[in-house]
Amino acid sequence: MSELYEFVKKRTANFSDTSYRKLYGLNSIYLGNLPFIVISSNEQIVVKVDDFETRKVILKVPHVIEWVLDDKLMENWLLLPDTFNKKKNKLSPVLEMAYKSFLHPKKEKKVKKKKSKTRGKTIKQEVVVSDEKSPSILRRFITFVSR
């Protein structure tokens, strides 16, 4: 096993339901039955991020790019820069954020049927259903001030 693989394994030791297998012939870490982290053949860390908002945040980190394997863009997989390979204080927050979004994905859009008041016809209306609470005014203010 590579030194980098052992380093990432230690960073993910506290994640629940992890297993260690091969994916595309590369060392990888699974959450449940789904691949979560892959160590590429050129010793770089690749993380799967399905949540759009989390992905947007991680892509803002300098030098993070989408993973290309054999000239094919791998959807939802992000290649972390080499600077993350040895520094746990850089790697751990990214893995933690990706792990949380992996366990709790955003709800999909659901279609509601609504009757028209004028003629009694049924029309479809798309509504995003979310169980999350919006942040309180105090939380938004603290976030605003801390920027």
N, CA, C and O atoms as a GROMACS GRO file, in nm:
protein
  588
    1MET      N    1   0.085  -0.118   0.000
    1MET     CA    2   0.000   0.000   0.000
    1MET      C    3   0.089   0.124   0.000
    1MET      O    4   0.197   0.127   0.059
    2SER      N    5   0.040   0.224  -0.067
    2SER     CA    6   0.118   0.347  -0.076
    2SER      C    7   0.108   0.428   0.053
    2SER      O    8   0.017   0.411   0.134
    3GLU      N    9   0.205   0.515   0.069
    3GLU     CA   10   0.209   0.602   0.186
    3GLU      C   11   0.089   0.697   0.187
    3GLU      O   12   0.031   0.725   0.292
    4LEU      N   13   0.053   0.746   0.069
    4LEU     CA   14  -0.062   0.837   0.057
    4LEU      C   15  -0.192   0.766   0.094
    4LEU      O   16  -0.278   0.823   0.161
    5TYR      N   17  -0.206   0.641   0.050
    5TYR     CA   18  -0.326   0.563   0.082
    5TYR      C   19  -0.340   0.547   0.233
    5TYR      O   20  -0.450   0.560   0.287
    6GLU      N   21  -0.230   0.517   0.300
    6GLU     CA   22  -0.233   0.504   0.447
    6GLU      C   23  -0.267   0.638   0.514
    6GLU      O   24  -0.339   0.641   0.613
    7PHE      N   25  -0.215   0.747   0.458
    7PHE     CA   26  -0.243   0.881   0.511
    7PHE      C   27  -0.393   0.913   0.502
    7PHE      O   28  -0.452   0.962   0.598
    8VAL      N   29  -0.453   0.885   0.387
    8VAL     CA   30  -0.597   0.910   0.368
    8VAL      C   31  -0.679   0.815   0.454
    8VAL      O   32  -0.784   0.854   0.507
    9LYS      N   33  -0.634   0.693   0.468
    9LYS     CA   34  -0.703   0.594   0.551
    9LYS      C   35  -0.712   0.642   0.697
    9LYS      O   36  -0.815   0.623   0.762
   10LYS      N   37  -0.605   0.702   0.747
   10LYS     CA   38  -0.607   0.757   0.883
   10LYS      C   39  -0.704   0.874   0.895
   10LYS      O   40  -0.770   0.889   0.997
   11ARG      N   41  -0.712   0.957   0.791
   11ARG     CA   42  -0.801   1.074   0.794
   11ARG      C   43  -0.948   1.031   0.792
   11ARG      O   44  -1.034   1.105   0.840
   12THR      N   45  -0.978   0.914   0.736
   12THR     CA   46  -1.116   0.868   0.724
   12THR      C   47  -1.150   0.759   0.825
   12THR      O   48  -1.257   0.699   0.816
   13ALA      N   49  -1.064   0.733   0.920
   13ALA     CA   50  -1.085   0.626   1.018
   13ALA      C   51  -1.210   0.648   1.102
   13ALA      O   52  -1.274   0.551   1.144
   14ASN      N   53  -1.246   0.773   1.128
   14ASN     CA   54  -1.363   0.800   1.213
   14ASN      C   55  -1.494   0.804   1.134
   14ASN      O   56  -1.600   0.821   1.193
   15PHE      N   57  -1.489   0.788   1.002
   15PHE     CA   58  -1.611   0.784   0.922
   15PHE      C   59  -1.676   0.647   0.939
   15PHE      O   60  -1.607   0.545   0.942
   16SER      N   61  -1.808   0.645   0.949
   16SER     CA   62  -1.877   0.517   0.969
   16SER      C   63  -1.899   0.445   0.837
   16SER      O   64  -1.911   0.508   0.732
   17ASP      N   65  -1.905   0.313   0.843
   17ASP     CA   66  -1.936   0.226   0.730
   17ASP      C   67  -1.838   0.242   0.614
   17ASP      O   68  -1.880   0.247   0.498
   18THR      N   69  -1.708   0.248   0.643
   18THR     CA   70  -1.608   0.258   0.536
   18THR      C   71  -1.550   0.121   0.508
   18THR      O   72  -1.537   0.037   0.597
   19SER      N   73  -1.515   0.099   0.383
   19SER     CA   74  -1.445  -0.023   0.343
   19SER      C   75  -1.339   0.016   0.240
   19SER      O   76  -1.346   0.123   0.180
   20TYR      N   77  -1.243  -0.072   0.220
   20TYR     CA   78  -1.128  -0.042   0.135
   20TYR      C   79  -1.120  -0.146   0.025
   20TYR      O   80  -1.098  -0.265   0.051
   21ARG      N   81  -1.139  -0.100  -0.100
   21ARG     CA   82  -1.139  -0.190  -0.215
   21ARG      C   83  -1.072  -0.121  -0.334
   21ARG      O   84  -1.020  -0.010  -0.321
   22LYS      N   85  -1.074  -0.188  -0.447
   22LYS     CA   86  -1.020  -0.132  -0.571
   22LYS      C   87  -1.134  -0.079  -0.657
   22LYS      O   88  -1.244  -0.136  -0.660
   23LEU      N   89  -1.108   0.031  -0.728
   23LEU     CA   90  -1.201   0.088  -0.825
   23LEU      C   91  -1.118   0.128  -0.946
   23LEU      O   92  -1.023   0.206  -0.932
   24TYR      N   93  -1.152   0.078  -1.063
   24TYR     CA   94  -1.074   0.102  -1.185
   24TYR      C   95  -0.928   0.058  -1.167
   24TYR      O   96  -0.839   0.116  -1.229
   25GLY      N   97  -0.904  -0.041  -1.082
   25GLY     CA   98  -0.769  -0.088  -1.055
   25GLY      C   99  -0.690   0.002  -0.960
   25GLY      O  100  -0.570  -0.018  -0.942
   26LEU      N  101  -0.757   0.099  -0.899
   26LEU     CA  102  -0.691   0.194  -0.809
   26LEU      C  103  -0.741   0.173  -0.667
   26LEU      O  104  -0.855   0.131  -0.647
   27ASN      N  105  -0.657   0.202  -0.569
   27ASN     CA  106  -0.698   0.194  -0.428
   27ASN      C  107  -0.810   0.294  -0.403
   27ASN      O  108  -0.802   0.409  -0.446
   28SER      N  109  -0.913   0.250  -0.332
   28SER     CA  110  -1.025   0.341  -0.306
   28SER      C  111  -1.088   0.311  -0.171
   28SER      O  112  -1.070   0.203  -0.113
   29ILE      N  113  -1.162   0.410  -0.123
   29ILE     CA  114  -1.234   0.399   0.004
   29ILE      C  115  -1.382   0.414  -0.028
   29ILE      O  116  -1.423   0.507  -0.096
   30TYR      N  117  -1.461   0.320   0.023
   30TYR     CA  118  -1.605   0.318  -0.002
   30TYR      C  119  -1.680   0.359   0.124
   30TYR      O  120  -1.637   0.330   0.235
   31LEU      N  121  -1.792   0.426   0.104
   31LEU     CA  122  -1.889   0.449   0.212
   31LEU      C  123  -2.010   0.364   0.177
   31LEU      O  124  -2.079   0.391   0.079
   32GLY      N  125  -2.035   0.263   0.257
   32GLY     CA  126  -2.141   0.168   0.221
   32GLY      C  127  -2.095   0.093   0.098
   32GLY      O  128  -1.987   0.033   0.097
   33ASN      N  129  -2.177   0.095  -0.007
   33ASN     CA  130  -2.143   0.027  -0.132
   33ASN      C  131  -2.100   0.124  -0.241
   33ASN      O  132  -2.081   0.083  -0.355
   34LEU      N  133  -2.083   0.252  -0.207
   34LEU     CA  134  -2.050   0.352  -0.307
   34LEU      C  135  -1.907   0.404  -0.288
   34LEU      O  136  -1.865   0.429  -0.176
   35PRO      N  137  -1.833   0.419  -0.399
   35PRO     CA  138  -1.697   0.472  -0.388
   35PRO      C  139  -1.699   0.618  -0.345
   35PRO      O  140  -1.786   0.694  -0.387
   36PHE      N  141  -1.604   0.656  -0.261
   36PHE     CA  142  -1.601   0.790  -0.204
   36PHE      C  143  -1.468   0.859  -0.232
   36PHE      O  144  -1.466   0.977  -0.269
   37ILE      N  145  -1.357   0.789  -0.214
   37ILE     CA  146  -1.224   0.845  -0.237
   37ILE      C  147  -1.143   0.744  -0.319
   37ILE      O  148  -1.149   0.624  -0.296
   38VAL      N  149  -1.066   0.796  -0.415
   38VAL     CA  150  -0.978   0.714  -0.497
   38VAL      C  151  -0.839   0.776  -0.493
   38VAL      O  152  -0.824   0.898  -0.498
   39ILE      N  153  -0.737   0.691  -0.484
   39ILE     CA  154  -0.599   0.736  -0.496
   39ILE      C  155  -0.557   0.707  -0.639
   39ILE      O  156  -0.546   0.591  -0.678
   40SER      N  157  -0.534   0.812  -0.719
   40SER     CA  158  -0.504   0.795  -0.861
   40SER      C  159  -0.367   0.731  -0.881
   40SER      O  160  -0.287   0.723  -0.788
   41SER      N  161  -0.341   0.687  -1.003
   41SER     CA  162  -0.215   0.618  -1.033
   41SER      C  163  -0.094   0.710  -1.018
   41SER      O  164   0.017   0.661  -0.996
   42ASN      N  165  -0.113   0.842  -1.028
   42ASN     CA  166  -0.001   0.935  -1.009
   42ASN      C  167  -0.001   0.994  -0.868
   42ASN      O  168   0.046   1.106  -0.846
   43GLU      N  169  -0.055   0.917  -0.771
   43GLU     CA  170  -0.053   0.952  -0.629
   43GLU      C  171  -0.120   1.086  -0.599
   43GLU      O  172  -0.061   1.174  -0.536
   44GLN      N  173  -0.245   1.100  -0.644
   44GLN     CA  174  -0.326   1.216  -0.609
   44GLN      C  175  -0.458   1.168  -0.552
   44GLN      O  176  -0.503   1.057  -0.581
   45ILE      N  177  -0.519   1.253  -0.469
   45ILE     CA  178  -0.644   1.218  -0.402
   45ILE      C  179  -0.761   1.267  -0.487
   45ILE      O  180  -0.764   1.382  -0.530
   46VAL      N  181  -0.857   1.177  -0.510
   46VAL     CA  182  -0.977   1.209  -0.586
   46VAL      C  183  -1.097   1.183  -0.495
   46VAL      O  184  -1.108   1.075  -0.437
   47VAL      N  185  -1.186   1.281  -0.484
   47VAL     CA  186  -1.301   1.272  -0.393
   47VAL      C  187  -1.429   1.284  -0.475
   47VAL      O  188  -1.438   1.366  -0.567
   48LYS      N  189  -1.529   1.201  -0.441
   48LYS     CA  190  -1.658   1.210  -0.508
   48LYS      C  191  -1.749   1.303  -0.428
   48LYS      O  192  -1.768   1.285  -0.308
   49VAL      N  193  -1.806   1.402  -0.498
   49VAL     CA  194  -1.895   1.499  -0.436
   49VAL      C  195  -2.020   1.509  -0.523
   49VAL      O  196  -2.015   1.564  -0.633
   50ASP      N  197  -2.133   1.456  -0.473
   50ASP     CA  198  -2.257   1.459  -0.550
   50ASP      C  199  -2.338   1.586  -0.528
   50ASP      O  200  -2.414   1.627  -0.616
   51ASP      N  201  -2.323   1.648  -0.413
   51ASP     CA  202  -2.401   1.767  -0.379
   51ASP      C  203  -2.347   1.888  -0.454
   51ASP      O  204  -2.228   1.918  -0.447
   52PHE      N  205  -2.435   1.959  -0.525
   52PHE     CA  206  -2.396   2.072  -0.608
   52PHE      C  207  -2.333   2.184  -0.527
   52PHE      O  208  -2.231   2.240  -0.567
   53GLU      N  209  -2.393   2.217  -0.414
   53GLU     CA  210  -2.342   2.328  -0.332
   53GLU      C  211  -2.205   2.296  -0.273
   53GLU      O  212  -2.116   2.382  -0.273
   54THR      N  213  -2.188   2.176  -0.222
   54THR     CA  214  -2.058   2.136  -0.166
   54THR      C  215  -1.952   2.134  -0.275
   54THR      O  216  -1.839   2.175  -0.253
   55ARG      N  217  -1.990   2.085  -0.390
   55ARG     CA  218  -1.897   2.080  -0.503
   55ARG      C  219  -1.850   2.220  -0.542
   55ARG      O  220  -1.732   2.241  -0.572
   56LYS      N  221  -1.943   2.315  -0.542
   56LYS     CA  222  -1.910   2.453  -0.575
   56LYS      C  223  -1.809   2.510  -0.475
   56LYS      O  224  -1.716   2.581  -0.514
   57VAL      N  225  -1.828   2.480  -0.347
   57VAL     CA  226  -1.738   2.529  -0.242
   57VAL      C  227  -1.598   2.468  -0.259
   57VAL      O  228  -1.498   2.539  -0.249
   58ILE      N  229  -1.592   2.337  -0.283
   58ILE     CA  230  -1.462   2.271  -0.297
   58ILE      C  231  -1.389   2.317  -0.423
   58ILE      O  232  -1.266   2.329  -0.422
   59LEU      N  233  -1.463   2.343  -0.530
   59LEU     CA  234  -1.399   2.390  -0.654
   59LEU      C  235  -1.338   2.529  -0.639
   59LEU      O  236  -1.255   2.569  -0.720
   60LYS      N  237  -1.380   2.604  -0.536
   60LYS     CA  238  -1.321   2.736  -0.512
   60LYS      C  239  -1.180   2.726  -0.453
   60LYS      O  240  -1.104   2.822  -0.457
   61VAL      N  241  -1.145   2.610  -0.399
   61VAL     CA  242  -1.010   2.588  -0.346
   61VAL      C  243  -0.913   2.591  -0.465
   61VAL      O  244  -0.939   2.526  -0.566
   62PRO      N  245  -0.802   2.666  -0.454
   62PRO     CA  246  -0.708   2.675  -0.567
   62PRO      C  247  -0.655   2.538  -0.611
   62PRO      O  248  -0.622   2.454  -0.528
   63HIS      N  249  -0.648   2.518  -0.742
   63HIS     CA  250  -0.592   2.400  -0.808
   63HIS      C  251  -0.678   2.274  -0.795
   63HIS      O  252  -0.631   2.166  -0.831
   64VAL      N  253  -0.799   2.283  -0.746
   64VAL     CA  254  -0.890   2.168  -0.746
   64VAL      C  255  -0.956   2.165  -0.883
   64VAL      O  256  -1.012   2.266  -0.928
   65ILE      N  257  -0.951   2.050  -0.949
   65ILE     CA  258  -1.010   2.037  -1.082
   65ILE      C  259  -1.094   1.910  -1.088
   65ILE      O  260  -1.089   1.826  -0.998
   66GLU      N  261  -1.171   1.897  -1.196
   66GLU     CA  262  -1.249   1.775  -1.218
   66GLU      C  263  -1.154   1.666  -1.266
   66GLU      O  264  -1.057   1.694  -1.336
   67TRP      N  265  -1.183   1.542  -1.228
   67TRP     CA  266  -1.095   1.430  -1.259
   67TRP      C  267  -1.120   1.380  -1.400
   67TRP      O  268  -1.235   1.360  -1.440
   68VAL      N  269  -1.012   1.360  -1.475
   68VAL     CA  270  -1.019   1.303  -1.609
   68VAL      C  271  -0.942   1.172  -1.605
   68VAL      O  272  -0.823   1.170  -1.574
   69LEU      N  273  -1.010   1.062  -1.638
   69LEU     CA  274  -0.949   0.929  -1.638
   69LEU      C  275  -0.955   0.873  -1.779
   69LEU      O  276  -1.063   0.857  -1.834
   70ASP      N  277  -0.841   0.844  -1.837
   70ASP     CA  278  -0.831   0.793  -1.974
   70ASP      C  279  -0.908   0.881  -2.072
   70ASP      O  280  -0.989   0.831  -2.151
   71ASP      N  281  -0.884   1.011  -2.067
   71ASP     CA  282  -0.946   1.112  -2.154
   71ASP      C  283  -1.097   1.120  -2.140
   71ASP      O  284  -1.165   1.169  -2.230
   72LYS      N  285  -1.150   1.074  -2.029
   72LYS     CA  286  -1.294   1.082  -2.003
   72LYS      C  287  -1.315   1.158  -1.873
   72LYS      O  288  -1.256   1.125  -1.770
   73LEU      N  289  -1.400   1.260  -1.879
   73LEU     CA  290  -1.432   1.339  -1.760
   73LEU      C  291  -1.519   1.255  -1.668
   73LEU      O  292  -1.625   1.207  -1.708
   74MET      N  293  -1.474   1.237  -1.545
   74MET     CA  294  -1.548   1.159  -1.447
   74MET      C  295  -1.642   1.253  -1.372
   74MET      O  296  -1.596   1.339  -1.296
   75GLU      N  297  -1.770   1.237  -1.392
   75GLU     CA  298  -1.869   1.327  -1.335
   75GLU      C  299  -1.871   1.315  -1.182
   75GLU      O  300  -1.870   1.205  -1.128
   76ASN      N  301  -1.875   1.429  -1.114
   76ASN     CA  302  -1.882   1.441  -0.968
   76ASN      C  303  -1.755   1.398  -0.896
   76ASN      O  304  -1.757   1.383  -0.773
   77TRP      N  305  -1.645   1.378  -0.965
   77TRP     CA  306  -1.518   1.343  -0.902
   77TRP      C  307  -1.424   1.462  -0.913
   77TRP      O  308  -1.405   1.517  -1.021
   78LEU      N  309  -1.365   1.502  -0.800
   78LEU     CA  310  -1.275   1.616  -0.795
   78LEU      C  311  -1.134   1.573  -0.757
   78LEU      O  312  -1.115   1.498  -0.661
   79LEU      N  313  -1.037   1.621  -0.832
   79LEU     CA  314  -0.896   1.591  -0.809
   79LEU      C  315  -0.837   1.700  -0.721
   79LEU      O  316  -0.834   1.817  -0.759
   80LEU      N  317  -0.789   1.660  -0.604
   80LEU     CA  318  -0.731   1.756  -0.509
   80LEU      C  319  -0.584   1.780  -0.544
   80LEU      O  320  -0.517   1.689  -0.593
   81PRO      N  321  -0.533   1.901  -0.519
   81PRO     CA  322  -0.393   1.930  -0.553
   81PRO      C  323  -0.294   1.853  -0.465
   81PRO      O  324  -0.331   1.801  -0.359
   82ASP      N  325  -0.169   1.848  -0.510
   82ASP     CA  326  -0.064   1.775  -0.438
   82ASP      C  327  -0.038   1.831  -0.299
   82ASP      O  328   0.010   1.759  -0.212
   83THR      N  329  -0.070   1.958  -0.277
   83THR     CA  330  -0.046   2.018  -0.145
   83THR      C  331  -0.131   1.953  -0.036
   83THR      O  332  -0.100   1.966   0.082
   84PHE      N  333  -0.238   1.882  -0.074
   84PHE     CA  334  -0.325   1.814   0.022
   84PHE      C  335  -0.269   1.678   0.063
   84PHE      O  336  -0.318   1.619   0.159
   85ASN      N  337  -0.169   1.628  -0.008
   85ASN     CA  338  -0.121   1.491   0.013
   85ASN      C  339  -0.054   1.466   0.147
   85ASN      O  340  -0.052   1.352   0.193
   86LYS      N  341   0.002   1.568   0.210
   86LYS     CA  342   0.075   1.546   0.334
   86LYS      C  343   0.026   1.630   0.451
   86LYS      O  344   0.072   1.611   0.563
   87LYS      N  345  -0.066   1.720   0.427
   87LYS     CA  346  -0.110   1.810   0.533
   87LYS      C  347  -0.252   1.778   0.575
   87LYS      O  348  -0.347   1.803   0.500
   88LYS      N  349  -0.266   1.722   0.694
   88LYS     CA  350  -0.399   1.682   0.740
   88LYS      C  351  -0.489   1.801   0.764
   88LYS      O  352  -0.611   1.788   0.751
   89ASN      N  353  -0.433   1.918   0.800
   89ASN     CA  354  -0.518   2.034   0.825
   89ASN      C  355  -0.580   2.089   0.697
   89ASN      O  356  -0.679   2.162   0.703
   90LYS      N  357  -0.524   2.055   0.580
   90LYS     CA  358  -0.586   2.094   0.453
   90LYS      C  359  -0.683   1.987   0.404
   90LYS      O  360  -0.790   2.019   0.351
   91LEU      N  361  -0.646   1.862   0.422
   91LEU     CA  362  -0.726   1.752   0.369
   91LEU      C  363  -0.850   1.723   0.452
   91LEU      O  364  -0.958   1.700   0.396
   92SER      N  365  -0.838   1.723   0.582
   92SER     CA  366  -0.949   1.683   0.669
   92SER      C  367  -1.077   1.764   0.650
   92SER      O  368  -1.184   1.704   0.642
   93PRO      N  369  -1.073   1.899   0.640
   93PRO     CA  370  -1.198   1.973   0.620
   93PRO      C  371  -1.268   1.939   0.489
   93PRO      O  372  -1.391   1.934   0.483
   94VAL      N  373  -1.190   1.917   0.383
   94VAL     CA  374  -1.250   1.883   0.254
   94VAL      C  375  -1.315   1.746   0.260
   94VAL      O  376  -1.427   1.728   0.211
   95LEU      N  377  -1.247   1.648   0.321
   95LEU     CA  378  -1.305   1.514   0.334
   95LEU      C  379  -1.428   1.516   0.422
   95LEU      O  380  -1.526   1.447   0.393
   96GLU      N  381  -1.425   1.593   0.530
   96GLU     CA  382  -1.539   1.603   0.621
   96GLU      C  383  -1.661   1.662   0.550
   96GLU      O  384  -1.773   1.614   0.566
   97MET      N  385  -1.638   1.768   0.472
   97MET     CA  386  -1.747   1.832   0.399
   97MET      C  387  -1.807   1.738   0.294
   97MET      O  388  -1.928   1.728   0.281
   98ALA      N  389  -1.720   1.668   0.221
   98ALA     CA  390  -1.767   1.574   0.120
   98ALA      C  391  -1.840   1.456   0.184
   98ALA      O  392  -1.940   1.408   0.131
   99TYR      N  393  -1.791   1.410   0.300
   99TYR     CA  394  -1.854   1.299   0.372
   99TYR      C  395  -1.995   1.336   0.416
   99TYR      O  396  -2.088   1.257   0.399
  100LYS      N  397  -2.011   1.456   0.474
  100LYS     CA  398  -2.144   1.499   0.520
  100LYS      C  399  -2.241   1.514   0.404
  100LYS      O  400  -2.357   1.475   0.417
  101SER      N  401  -2.196   1.568   0.292
  101SER     CA  402  -2.285   1.583   0.178
  101SER      C  403  -2.316   1.447   0.115
  101SER      O  404  -2.423   1.429   0.055
  102PHE      N  405  -2.223   1.352   0.128
  102PHE     CA  406  -2.244   1.217   0.075
  102PHE      C  407  -2.352   1.144   0.155
  102PHE      O  408  -2.433   1.071   0.099
  103LEU      N  409  -2.352   1.164   0.287
  103LEU     CA  410  -2.450   1.098   0.374
  103LEU      C  411  -2.587   1.163   0.368
  103LEU      O  412  -2.689   1.095   0.379
  104HIS      N  413  -2.591   1.294   0.349
  104HIS     CA  414  -2.717   1.368   0.351
  104HIS      C  415  -2.732   1.449   0.222
  104HIS      O  416  -2.716   1.571   0.224
  105PRO      N  417  -2.764   1.382   0.111
  105PRO     CA  418  -2.779   1.456  -0.014
  105PRO      C  419  -2.904   1.544  -0.012
  105PRO      O  420  -2.998   1.519   0.062
  106LYS      N  421  -2.902   1.648  -0.093
  106LYS     CA  422  -3.016   1.739  -0.102
  106LYS      C  423  -3.135   1.665  -0.161
  106LYS      O  424  -3.120   1.572  -0.240
  107LYS      N  425  -3.254   1.709  -0.122
  107LYS     CA  426  -3.376   1.650  -0.175
  107LYS      C  427  -3.393   1.689  -0.322
  107LYS      O  428  -3.352   1.798  -0.363
  108GLU      N  429  -3.452   1.599  -0.398
  108GLU     CA  430  -3.479   1.628  -0.538
  108GLU      C  431  -3.610   1.703  -0.551
  108GLU      O  432  -3.690   1.710  -0.457
  109LYS      N  433  -3.631   1.760  -0.668
  109LYS     CA  434  -3.756   1.832  -0.692
  109LYS      C  435  -3.870   1.732  -0.699
  109LYS      O  436  -3.857   1.624  -0.756
  110LYS      N  437  -3.982   1.769  -0.641
  110LYS     CA  438  -4.101   1.686  -0.648
  110LYS      C  439  -4.209   1.764  -0.721
  110LYS      O  440  -4.215   1.886  -0.713
  111VAL      N  441  -4.294   1.693  -0.791
  111VAL     CA  442  -4.400   1.757  -0.868
  111VAL      C  443  -4.529   1.749  -0.788
  111VAL      O  444  -4.571   1.641  -0.746
  112LYS      N  445  -4.592   1.863  -0.769
  112LYS     CA  446  -4.721   1.869  -0.701
  112LYS      C  447  -4.828   1.900  -0.804
  112LYS      O  448  -4.805   1.977  -0.898
  113LYS      N  449  -4.944   1.840  -0.787
  113LYS     CA  450  -5.057   1.872  -0.874
  113LYS      C  451  -5.143   1.974  -0.804
  113LYS      O  452  -5.173   1.963  -0.685
  114LYS      N  453  -5.183   2.073  -0.880
  114LYS     CA  454  -5.262   2.181  -0.823
  114LYS      C  455  -5.378   2.209  -0.917
  114LYS      O  456  -5.360   2.219  -1.038
  115LYS      N  457  -5.498   2.222  -0.860
  115LYS     CA  458  -5.616   2.249  -0.943
  115LYS      C  459  -5.627   2.398  -0.971
  115LYS      O  460  -5.605   2.482  -0.884
  116SER      N  461  -5.662   2.426  -1.094
  116SER     CA  462  -5.684   2.565  -1.134
  116SER      C  463  -5.819   2.611  -1.079
  116SER      O  464  -5.916   2.535  -1.082
  117LYS      N  465  -5.826   2.732  -1.031
  117LYS     CA  466  -5.950   2.783  -0.972
  117LYS      C  467  -6.054   2.816  -1.078
  117LYS      O  468  -6.173   2.813  -1.049
  118THR      N  469  -6.012   2.848  -1.198
  118THR     CA  470  -6.107   2.894  -1.299
  118THR      C  471  -6.184   2.781  -1.365
  118THR      O  472  -6.306   2.791  -1.380
  119ARG      N  473  -6.119   2.675  -1.403
  119ARG     CA  474  -6.189   2.572  -1.479
  119ARG      C  475  -6.180   2.433  -1.418
  119ARG      O  476  -6.233   2.338  -1.476
  120GLY      N  477  -6.118   2.418  -1.305
  120GLY     CA  478  -6.110   2.286  -1.242
  120GLY      C  479  -6.009   2.194  -1.306
  120GLY      O  480  -6.009   2.074  -1.278
  121LYS      N  481  -5.922   2.246  -1.392
  121LYS     CA  482  -5.821   2.164  -1.458
  121LYS      C  483  -5.702   2.144  -1.363
  121LYS      O  484  -5.672   2.228  -1.279
  122THR      N  485  -5.636   2.030  -1.380
  122THR     CA  486  -5.519   2.001  -1.298
  122THR      C  487  -5.393   2.045  -1.373
  122THR      O  488  -5.376   2.013  -1.491
  123ILE      N  489  -5.307   2.117  -1.305
  123ILE     CA  490  -5.180   2.157  -1.364
  123ILE      C  491  -5.067   2.106  -1.275
  123ILE      O  492  -5.087   2.083  -1.156
  124LYS      N  493  -4.950   2.089  -1.333
  124LYS     CA  494  -4.834   2.043  -1.257
  124LYS      C  495  -4.749   2.164  -1.219
  124LYS      O  496  -4.730   2.256  -1.298
  125GLN      N  497  -4.699   2.160  -1.096
  125GLN     CA  498  -4.615   2.269  -1.048
  125GLN      C  499  -4.496   2.207  -0.976
  125GLN      O  500  -4.513   2.123  -0.888
  126GLU      N  501  -4.375   2.250  -1.015
  126GLU     CA  502  -4.254   2.198  -0.951
  126GLU      C  503  -4.223   2.277  -0.826
  126GLU      O  504  -4.223   2.400  -0.827
  127VAL      N  505  -4.197   2.205  -0.718
  127VAL     CA  506  -4.165   2.268  -0.591
  127VAL      C  507  -4.045   2.194  -0.532
  127VAL      O  508  -4.043   2.071  -0.530
  128VAL      N  509  -3.948   2.268  -0.484
  128VAL     CA  510  -3.833   2.207  -0.418
  128VAL      C  511  -3.870   2.184  -0.272
  128VAL      O  512  -3.906   2.278  -0.201
  129VAL      N  513  -3.860   2.059  -0.229
  129VAL     CA  514  -3.893   2.024  -0.092
  129VAL      C  515  -3.761   2.010  -0.016
  129VAL      O  516  -3.673   1.935  -0.057
  130SER      N  517  -3.747   2.082   0.093
  130SER     CA  518  -3.626   2.077   0.172
  130SER      C  519  -3.663   2.069   0.320
  130SER      O  520  -3.749   2.143   0.367
  131ASP      N  521  -3.596   1.980   0.391
  131ASP     CA  522  -3.621   1.964   0.534
  131ASP      C  523  -3.533   2.057   0.618
  131ASP      O  524  -3.550   2.066   0.739
  132GLU      N  525  -3.438   2.124   0.552
  132GLU     CA  526  -3.345   2.207   0.626
  132GLU      C  527  -3.410   2.337   0.670
  132GLU      O  528  -3.495   2.393   0.601
  133LYS      N  529  -3.369   2.384   0.786
  133LYS     CA  530  -3.415   2.512   0.836
  133LYS      C  531  -3.324   2.620   0.778
  133LYS      O  532  -3.204   2.597   0.759
  134SER      N  533  -3.380   2.736   0.752
  134SER     CA  534  -3.296   2.846   0.708
  134SER      C  535  -3.220   2.899   0.829
  134SER      O  536  -3.272   2.894   0.941
  135PRO      N  537  -3.099   2.950   0.808
  135PRO     CA  538  -3.022   2.999   0.922
  135PRO      C  539  -3.091   3.118   0.988
  135PRO      O  540  -3.156   3.199   0.922
  136SER      N  541  -3.075   3.129   1.118
  136SER     CA  542  -3.137   3.237   1.193
  136SER      C  543  -3.074   3.370   1.154
  136SER      O  544  -2.967   3.375   1.093
  137ILE      N  545  -3.140   3.478   1.192
  137ILE     CA  546  -3.089   3.611   1.161
  137ILE      C  547  -2.954   3.631   1.228
  137ILE      O  548  -2.863   3.690   1.170
  138LEU      N  549  -2.941   3.583   1.351
  138LEU     CA  550  -2.815   3.596   1.423
  138LEU      C  551  -2.703   3.522   1.350
  138LEU      O  552  -2.593   3.576   1.336
  139ARG      N  553  -2.729   3.400   1.305
  139ARG     CA  554  -2.630   3.320   1.234
  139ARG      C  555  -2.589   3.391   1.104
  139ARG      O  556  -2.471   3.395   1.071
  140ARG      N  557  -2.687   3.446   1.030
  140ARG     CA  558  -2.656   3.517   0.906
  140ARG      C  559  -2.572   3.641   0.935
  140ARG      O  560  -2.480   3.674   0.860
  141PHE      N  561  -2.604   3.711   1.044
  141PHE     CA  562  -2.529   3.831   1.080
  141PHE      C  563  -2.384   3.796   1.116
  141PHE      O  564  -2.292   3.865   1.074
  142ILE      N  565  -2.365   3.690   1.194
  142ILE     CA  566  -2.230   3.647   1.231
  142ILE      C  567  -2.150   3.608   1.107
  142ILE      O  568  -2.032   3.642   1.096
  143THR      N  569  -2.214   3.538   1.014
  143THR     CA  570  -2.148   3.500   0.890
  143THR      C  571  -2.109   3.623   0.810
  143THR      O  572  -2.000   3.631   0.755
  144PHE      N  573  -2.199   3.720   0.804
  144PHE     CA  574  -2.174   3.844   0.730
  144PHE      C  575  -2.058   3.922   0.792
  144PHE      O  576  -1.972   3.972   0.719
  145VAL      N  577  -2.056   3.932   0.923
  145VAL     CA  578  -1.952   4.009   0.991
  145VAL      C  579  -1.816   3.939   0.981
  145VAL      O  580  -1.713   4.006   0.970
  146SER      N  581  -1.815   3.807   0.984
  146SER     CA  582  -1.689   3.733   0.981
  146SER      C  583  -1.622   3.734   0.844
  146SER      O  584  -1.505   3.697   0.834
  147ARG      N  585  -1.691   3.774   0.741
  147ARG     CA  586  -1.632   3.777   0.606
  147ARG      C  587  -1.540   3.889   0.594
  147ARG      O  588  -1.481   3.909   0.488
   0.00000   0.00000   0.00000
